[in-house]
Amino acid sequence: MTFNTEADEEIYVKVGISYVSIENAQENLEAEMPGFDFDQTVAKARADWEQALSKIAVKGGTEEQKTIFYSALYHMQIHPT
């Protein structure tokens, strides 16, 4: 996507996802996010991910290894199969 924006102009976008159809994506969006408050949405997402990722505390290892571990944990939870 591209937008013709002015300097410092912000664009807010809501996205619905469905592996079935565009209509189901719209239904999912309406069910999961009926309103839209950007700051509230960001705060809730951060809190939800902090809760999910803090279930496991890593001790030892380097910062790089911890980043790799928590990135893998994030990816596992964002699309579990």
Backbone as JSON Lines, residues from 0, in Angstrom:
{"i":0,"aa":"M","n":[0.83,-1.18,0.0],"ca":[0.0,0.0,0.0],"c":[0.88,1.24,0.0]}
{"i":1,"aa":"T","n":[0.4,2.24,-0.61],"ca":[1.05,3.55,-0.53],"c":[-0.02,4.6,-0.29]}
{"i":2,"aa":"F","n":[0.37,5.64,0.4],"ca":[-0.54,6.74,0.71],"c":[0.17,8.05,0.4]}
{"i":3,"aa":"N","n":[-0.54,8.96,-0.2],"ca":[0.0,10.3,-0.41],"c":[-0.27,11.1,0.86]}
{"i":4,"aa":"T","n":[0.76,11.27,1.69],"ca":[0.58,11.93,2.98],"c":[1.39,13.21,3.02]}
{"i":5,"aa":"E","n":[0.99,14.04,3.92],"ca":[1.73,15.27,4.21],"c":[2.81,14.93,5.24]}
{"i":6,"aa":"A","n":[3.74,15.83,5.44],"ca":[4.79,15.63,6.44],"c":[4.16,15.39,7.81]}
{"i":7,"aa":"D","n":[4.62,14.38,8.51],"ca":[4.18,14.01,9.86],"c":[2.72,13.55,9.94]}
{"i":8,"aa":"E","n":[2.09,13.32,8.81],"ca":[0.72,12.8,8.82],"c":[0.75,11.31,9.18]}
{"i":9,"aa":"E","n":[-0.2,10.87,9.99],"ca":[-0.26,9.48,10.41],"c":[-1.44,8.78,9.74]}
{"i":10,"aa":"I","n":[-1.24,7.53,9.41],"ca":[-2.29,6.69,8.84],"c":[-2.54,5.54,9.81]}
{"i":11,"aa":"Y","n":[-3.79,5.31,10.15],"ca":[-4.16,4.2,11.02],"c":[-4.91,3.18,10.18]}
{"i":12,"aa":"V","n":[-4.57,1.91,10.35],"ca":[-5.16,0.85,9.56],"c":[-5.58,-0.3,10.48]}
{"i":13,"aa":"K","n":[-6.8,-0.78,10.3],"ca":[-7.26,-1.99,10.98],"c":[-7.22,-3.12,9.96]}
{"i":14,"aa":"V","n":[-6.76,-4.28,10.39],"ca":[-6.62,-5.41,9.47],"c":[-7.34,-6.62,10.05]}
{"i":15,"aa":"G","n":[-8.16,-7.24,9.23],"ca":[-8.81,-8.49,9.6],"c":[-8.19,-9.62,8.8]}
{"i":16,"aa":"I","n":[-8.05,-10.78,9.43],"ca":[-7.39,-11.91,8.78],"c":[-8.34,-13.11,8.75]}
{"i":17,"aa":"S","n":[-8.37,-13.77,7.62],"ca":[-9.09,-15.04,7.47],"c":[-8.41,-15.83,6.38]}
{"i":18,"aa":"Y","n":[-8.27,-17.13,6.61],"ca":[-7.74,-18.01,5.58],"c":[-8.84,-18.5,4.65]}
{"i":19,"aa":"V","n":[-10.09,-18.08,4.93],"ca":[-11.24,-18.58,4.19],"c":[-11.74,-17.59,3.15]}
{"i":20,"aa":"S","n":[-12.0,-16.35,3.58],"ca":[-12.58,-15.39,2.64],"c":[-12.42,-13.96,3.15]}
{"i":21,"aa":"I","n":[-12.62,-13.04,2.26],"ca":[-12.61,-11.62,2.61],"c":[-13.75,-11.33,3.59]}
{"i":22,"aa":"E","n":[-14.9,-11.94,3.35],"ca":[-16.05,-11.74,4.23],"c":[-15.74,-12.21,5.66]}
{"i":23,"aa":"N","n":[-15.09,-13.36,5.77],"ca":[-14.72,-13.84,7.11],"c":[-13.69,-12.95,7.77]}
{"i":24,"aa":"A","n":[-12.79,-12.37,6.98],"ca":[-11.82,-11.42,7.54],"c":[-12.55,-10.22,8.11]}
{"i":25,"aa":"Q","n":[-13.55,-9.72,7.39],"ca":[-14.34,-8.59,7.88],"c":[-15.08,-8.96,9.15]}
{"i":26,"aa":"E","n":[-15.67,-10.16,9.18],"ca":[-16.38,-10.62,10.38],"c":[-15.42,-10.74,11.56]}
{"i":27,"aa":"N","n":[-14.23,-11.29,11.32],"ca":[-13.23,-11.42,12.38],"c":[-12.83,-10.05,12.92]}
{"i":28,"aa":"L","n":[-12.63,-9.1,12.02],"ca":[-12.25,-7.75,12.43],"c":[-13.33,-7.12,13.3]}
{"i":29,"aa":"E","n":[-14.56,-7.25,12.88],"ca":[-15.67,-6.66,13.65],"c":[-15.84,-7.35,15.0]}
{"i":30,"aa":"A","n":[-15.61,-8.66,15.05],"ca":[-15.76,-9.4,16.31],"c":[-14.61,-9.11,17.27]}
{"i":31,"aa":"E","n":[-13.39,-9.01,16.73],"ca":[-12.21,-8.87,17.58],"c":[-11.88,-7.42,17.92]}
{"i":32,"aa":"M","n":[-12.33,-6.49,17.09],"ca":[-12.0,-5.09,17.32],"c":[-13.14,-4.19,16.82]}
{"i":33,"aa":"P","n":[-14.25,-4.18,17.57],"ca":[-15.41,-3.41,17.1],"c":[-15.17,-1.9,17.09]}
{"i":34,"aa":"G","n":[-14.36,-1.4,17.98],"ca":[-14.01,0.02,18.01],"c":[-12.56,0.17,17.65]}
{"i":35,"aa":"F","n":[-12.07,1.38,17.69],"ca":[-10.65,1.55,17.38],"c":[-10.09,2.74,18.12]}
{"i":36,"aa":"D","n":[-9.29,2.44,19.12],"ca":[-8.53,3.45,19.85],"c":[-7.08,2.99,19.76]}
{"i":37,"aa":"F","n":[-6.28,3.66,18.95],"ca":[-4.94,3.21,18.65],"c":[-4.11,3.0,19.91]}
{"i":38,"aa":"D","n":[-4.05,3.99,20.77],"ca":[-3.23,3.89,21.98],"c":[-3.69,2.75,22.88]}
{"i":39,"aa":"Q","n":[-5.0,2.59,23.02],"ca":[-5.54,1.5,23.83],"c":[-5.21,0.15,23.19]}
{"i":40,"aa":"T","n":[-5.28,0.06,21.89],"ca":[-4.96,-1.18,21.18],"c":[-3.49,-1.54,21.36]}
{"i":41,"aa":"V","n":[-2.61,-0.55,21.26],"ca":[-1.18,-0.78,21.46],"c":[-0.91,-1.26,22.88]}
{"i":42,"aa":"A","n":[-1.51,-0.6,23.86],"ca":[-1.3,-0.96,25.26],"c":[-1.78,-2.38,25.54]}
{"i":43,"aa":"K","n":[-2.95,-2.75,25.01],"ca":[-3.48,-4.09,25.22],"c":[-2.6,-5.13,24.54]}
{"i":44,"aa":"A","n":[-2.14,-4.86,23.34],"ca":[-1.28,-5.81,22.63],"c":[0.03,-6.01,23.4]}
{"i":45,"aa":"R","n":[0.61,-4.94,23.89],"ca":[1.85,-5.07,24.67],"c":[1.63,-5.88,25.93]}
{"i":46,"aa":"A","n":[0.53,-5.6,26.62],"ca":[0.23,-6.33,27.86],"c":[-0.02,-7.81,27.57]}
{"i":47,"aa":"D","n":[-0.77,-8.1,26.5],"ca":[-1.05,-9.49,26.14],"c":[0.23,-10.24,25.79]}
{"i":48,"aa":"W","n":[1.12,-9.6,25.0],"ca":[2.36,-10.27,24.63],"c":[3.3,-10.39,25.82]}
{"i":49,"aa":"E","n":[3.32,-9.43,26.69],"ca":[4.16,-9.53,27.89],"c":[3.7,-10.7,28.74]}
{"i":50,"aa":"Q","n":[2.39,-10.86,28.89],"ca":[1.85,-11.99,29.66],"c":[2.22,-13.31,29.0]}
{"i":51,"aa":"A","n":[2.07,-13.39,27.67],"ca":[2.36,-14.64,26.96],"c":[3.85,-14.98,27.02]}
{"i":52,"aa":"L","n":[4.7,-13.99,26.79],"ca":[6.13,-14.25,26.72],"c":[6.78,-14.39,28.1]}
{"i":53,"aa":"S","n":[6.13,-13.88,29.13],"ca":[6.72,-13.97,30.47],"c":[6.38,-15.29,31.17]}
{"i":54,"aa":"K","n":[5.69,-16.19,30.5],"ca":[5.39,-17.49,31.09],"c":[6.66,-18.31,31.28]}
{"i":55,"aa":"I","n":[7.67,-18.0,30.52],"ca":[8.95,-18.69,30.61],"c":[10.03,-17.66,30.89]}
{"i":56,"aa":"A","n":[10.8,-17.86,31.93],"ca":[11.9,-16.96,32.26],"c":[13.21,-17.66,31.95]}
{"i":57,"aa":"V","n":[14.02,-17.04,31.12],"ca":[15.29,-17.62,30.72],"c":[16.39,-17.1,31.64]}
{"i":58,"aa":"K","n":[17.18,-18.0,32.16],"ca":[18.34,-17.62,32.96],"c":[19.58,-18.11,32.23]}
{"i":59,"aa":"G","n":[20.61,-17.32,32.27],"ca":[21.84,-17.69,31.57],"c":[21.75,-17.35,30.1]}
{"i":60,"aa":"G","n":[22.81,-17.68,29.4],"ca":[22.84,-17.37,27.97],"c":[23.17,-15.92,27.73]}
{"i":61,"aa":"T","n":[23.46,-15.63,26.49],"ca":[23.77,-14.25,26.1],"c":[22.48,-13.51,25.76]}
{"i":62,"aa":"E","n":[22.57,-12.22,25.65],"ca":[21.4,-11.43,25.24],"c":[20.94,-11.86,23.85]}
{"i":63,"aa":"E","n":[21.88,-12.16,22.98],"ca":[21.53,-12.61,21.63],"c":[20.76,-13.94,21.69]}
{"i":64,"aa":"Q","n":[21.19,-14.85,22.52],"ca":[20.51,-16.13,22.67],"c":[19.1,-15.94,23.25]}
{"i":65,"aa":"K","n":[18.98,-15.04,24.2],"ca":[17.65,-14.75,24.76],"c":[16.73,-14.16,23.7]}
{"i":66,"aa":"T","n":[17.27,-13.27,22.88],"ca":[16.48,-12.67,21.81],"c":[16.01,-13.74,20.84]}
{"i":67,"aa":"I","n":[16.89,-14.66,20.49],"ca":[16.52,-15.76,19.59],"c":[15.43,-16.62,20.23]}
{"i":68,"aa":"F","n":[15.59,-16.94,21.5],"ca":[14.6,-17.77,22.19],"c":[13.24,-17.09,22.23]}
{"i":69,"aa":"Y","n":[13.19,-15.83,22.69],"ca":[11.91,-15.15,22.82],"c":[11.29,-14.85,21.46]}
{"i":70,"aa":"S","n":[12.11,-14.66,20.44],"ca":[11.57,-14.5,19.08],"c":[10.9,-15.78,18.61]}
{"i":71,"aa":"A","n":[11.53,-16.92,18.89],"ca":[10.94,-18.21,18.54],"c":[9.65,-18.44,19.32]}
{"i":72,"aa":"L","n":[9.65,-18.1,20.6],"ca":[8.44,-18.24,21.41],"c":[7.31,-17.37,20.87]}
{"i":73,"aa":"Y","n":[7.64,-16.15,20.48],"ca":[6.66,-15.24,19.87],"c":[6.08,-15.86,18.6]}
{"i":74,"aa":"H","n":[6.96,-16.33,17.71],"ca":[6.49,-16.9,16.45],"c":[5.64,-18.16,16.68]}
{"i":75,"aa":"M","n":[6.01,-18.94,17.67],"ca":[5.24,-20.13,17.98],"c":[3.82,-19.77,18.4]}
{"i":76,"aa":"Q","n":[3.67,-18.67,19.13],"ca":[2.36,-18.28,19.63],"c":[1.54,-17.5,18.61]}
{"i":77,"aa":"I","n":[2.21,-16.82,17.7],"ca":[1.47,-16.03,16.72],"c":[0.83,-16.92,15.67]}
{"i":78,"aa":"H","n":[1.44,-18.07,15.41],"ca":[0.88,-18.99,14.4],"c":[1.17,-20.43,14.79]}
{"i":79,"aa":"P","n":[0.52,-20.93,15.83],"ca":[0.79,-22.29,16.27],"c":[0.28,-23.32,15.26]}
{"i":80,"aa":"T","n":[1.09,-24.31,15.02],"ca":[0.67,-25.42,14.14],"c":[1.1,-26.73,14.76]}
